[in-house]
């Protein structure tokens, strides 16, 4: 590296550096930081200050915005629509977080629409009409970092907020566990565990509860646990903090242990859970009879024939088991069992294939709902698939699989903001479902794809709504909303 000429080097200032690039000299602001892993000091370049000539430093050109300049056009449609659908969320935040409600609501709303990293929150806030509806919010990365650190210590207020959305009766609850990879050494909950993807990295287990009441889906509660603790062992603690009332828990196969079911029965919580096909409680009586003569009845579900048979319950029993057979699913699974070794199998292989075919297309549900018929129990369980599909989609958008937070407090705050965003996304989903718009519009992408370009302008005489594109009009109609003629 050639030496910097004296007539150029004399303009170097404290905490700056002069670099030569293709014969020209540039002044940069620099600092240094200690690298723990490399155990040495590293130089950090903070920014470009200007070009250096023998006559002096020519400052970098910056765009100068007039002091009296005001924005002419801002996004309106997406944030307005979400605010109409989630007004009760803002009210609950104002009750439990009176000093932080607005920045919490605005940040979660922007992330729900744009699915952006935290550092872009301020930009999307500034270019949106949300900055007019909720003015004066400081959502820069540095300020958000401080706000989130403070928020992370307020789990008690978070619990109070979430409990206000937990139905007290006549509701179903779906519990879903999500492993979140976390490599921060400052977070005690980041422990080595195992998940369905075969990942053993340090992780935090996030347990979620989604409520279904009167055909309305609502994410209502979450709690994080160390990665070494499985969902089942955390379930009792989770429902205690949630302070759940009279609900029906729709569980997955992870909650199929007798001890967990007995604990729910003792606590008075009705449940519905599938059993593994090799479970001893799973009845096989109707499958061992010729054809379908052993089943007690059948019904249609999504155009498919489903047969059912209920095992006789003992006197005073608190649960029952119902076996279902889906004809279309049986045909599909049996077709997949045909291998290249047909005709060359050993007697043991043939026995295993025959046993597998016997259980093809079946699902056994164990439930403490003693007064519901077999068809109602089956349809109730299938609601879980609908909930999981939307939740998995949103987890992918929000990148729930990893977390870059470096402290337990900021991680708790990030999970809470994600929870608020998930609640908002479900409101969009429910409106689309209610108005039969799910065939044409995706719940997670509709605000960003169709409504974000609906704009409002201010030429000096107040804000006015610009002409709404045709696709956005259809999206508003699918949400059951009509844009205002006049913006107040």
C-alpha positions, 0 to 999 in steps of 0.5 A: 500500500503506497504512502499517503502524500504529505499534502493529503495526510495533513487533512486527516482528523481524529478517528478518521482514515484516508484511503487511496482508491484508483488514484483519488483520496477519500476520508472515512470515519473509523473506530476499533472494536475488540474481537473476542474470538480472534483476540485482537482489535479490528477496525470498523469503517463507520462512513464516508466523509468526503474526497481529499485534495491538496486544497482541502476536503470536499464534503460528500454530497447530501440531499438537502430537504427544505425545512418546510417540505411535507410529504405529498403521497403516502400509503393508505390502504393496507394500514387503514384496513388493518386498523379497522380489523384490529381496533380491539387489540389497540384498546387492550394494549392501551389498558395493559401498556398505557405508555407503550401501546402506540409504538407496540401497535404500529410496529406489529402492524407494519411487520404484519403487512411487510414482514420486514426486519426491525431496522426497516420499521421506521421507513415503512412508518414514515411512508405510510399514513400510519404516521399521520394517524399515530404521529410522533412515534420514534421507530428507529433501530436504536430507539426500538432496541431500547424500547424492546429491552424495557418491554422484555422485563414486562412479561406480567403485563404481556400475560394480562394482555393475552389472558384478555383474549382467552375465551372463558367457555364454549371454545376449542384450543389448539396447542402448537410447539415451535422450536426456534434456533438460538445461538446466543450464549446470553440466553439461558433458555437456548439449550440443545434439543431435538425437533421434527426436522432432526435439528440438535442446535441450541434452541428455544421451544415456543408453545402456542395456543390458538382458540376457536370460538364460534368459527372464529380463530384467534391466537391467544397465548404463547410462552417460551421454554428451554430447548431441552424441555418438550411440549408435553412436559411444559403443557401443565405449566403453560395452561396454568399461566394461561388461566384457561377456563372451560375449553376443549384442547385439540392436541397433536400426537405429542400429547398422547401420553396417558399421564398428560391426558389424565392430568387434563382430566383431573384439571377438568379440561376436555381434550381431543387427541389422535393416537398413533396407529400402534397404540394399544388403545387404538381399536382394530375390531372393525378392521378384522371383519370382512369389508366394511361390515364392522363399522357403525356408520359413515359420513361425508367430509370434503367429498370423501367417505369416512367410516367410524366405529366407537369402542364401548366405554367402561362404566364411569369412563372419562374418555372414549376412543373412536376409529375412523377410516377414510376410503380415499386415504386408504387407497392412497396409502395402499398404493404407496406400499407397493414396492419393487420387491413384490414376489420376493419378500420374506414371510416376515416382510409380507406379515408387516405389509399386511399389518400396515395395509390393515391400518391404512387410511385410519385415524383413532381419536381419543377424547373426553367429549362424551356427549358429541357424536362421531362426526362432530368429533372428527370435524372438530379435530380437522379444524386443527389442520386449518389452523396449522396451515395458516400458522405455518405459513405465517411462521415462514413469513416471519422467519420464526425458525431462528432468532438473532436476539442476544438477550432473554429480554429482547427475545421475549419482546420480539416474541410478543411483537410477533404474537401481535402480528400473528393476531392481526394476520388471523383477523385478515384470514377470518374476514376472507373466510367469512366473505368466501375470499380465500379462493382468490386472496391469501391471508398473509399476502393480501395487505402487502400485495393488493392494498399497500399501493392504495395511496392518499395525497395531500396537495395542501388542502388535506388528505384525499384518497387516490383512485383505488386499483381494481384488484384492491377494490376486490380485496377490500370487498373480500375483507368486507371493508369500504374505503372512506370517501373522505380522510379525516 
